Amino acid sequence: MGEFEQDRAAIERHYLERFLPSSPWASLINNQPYLYQRQRQRRLREALVACGYGAADRLRDLTALDIGCGAGNNLAWLADLGADPAHLTGIDLLEPRVDVARARFKGIHFLAGDITETDVGGPYDVVMLIAVLTSVVNPAFKRRIVDRALSLLKPSGVFFFYDVVTRRPVTGTADYQCLTFDELDAYVAPHRFHYFKRDLLKPRLVDRLVPRHGVAVAELVQATGLFNIDGTFAYLQRRP
């Protein structure tokens, strides 16, 4: 049995038996995932531009890996921006989610497996780790995942990150544990993140504002940061 076999099994049970069957994220027609996805796309685009990947030729040749890719939406967004799908790779622990991604996005390469043990090729211009670490409660496993992600970056490559991150420790559950900024900073040291902290509007406000006033109004309220949750986007660029 591998070092993190019990952790992997717990993550699979959580997602397949509890999270995915009742998740509002099953469809972007729902208000919260739609608003949050738009913000994720905005932050990813900003990170690419800030790190020198904004030109059409840089995007076309971009190589990217999405760790915990789910149904493949993040990689599809890179393709929409101009990346060649043949240069995009996703890996997810849950094979049913990978099957969905393969059916939806034929030109992108998808793998099922544990990123710490699976050969995913590389190195890559962009490595994404989005909403993964909160579902990994073992700190040693979290560190192994981040170490692997950083090791797959090219010189000057971009690590793009999202998760729920708090200033102080928050009591979690057997399946879900928020990160702290100190913990996350330690995982990526000596690199330093550029943060977009508390970047997502509270779900109850999303469900009130979007149906009544539209997405644009919800995004304006979200941009103030006054009523946001601890959802945090971040990126860093590996130095040569």
Secondary structure, 3 states (H helix, E strand, C coil): CCCCHHHHHHHHHHHHHHHHHHCHHHCCCCHHHHHHHHHHHHHHHHHHHHCCCCCHHHHHCCCEEEECCCCCHHHHHHHHHCCCHHHEEEEECCHHHHHHHHHHCCCCEEEECCCCCCCCCCCEEEEEEECCHHHCCCHHHHHHHHHHHHHCEEEEEEEEEEEEEECCCCCCCCCCCCEEHHHHHHHHCCCCCEEECCCEECHHHHHHHHHHHCHHHHHHHHHHCCCEECEEEEEEECCC
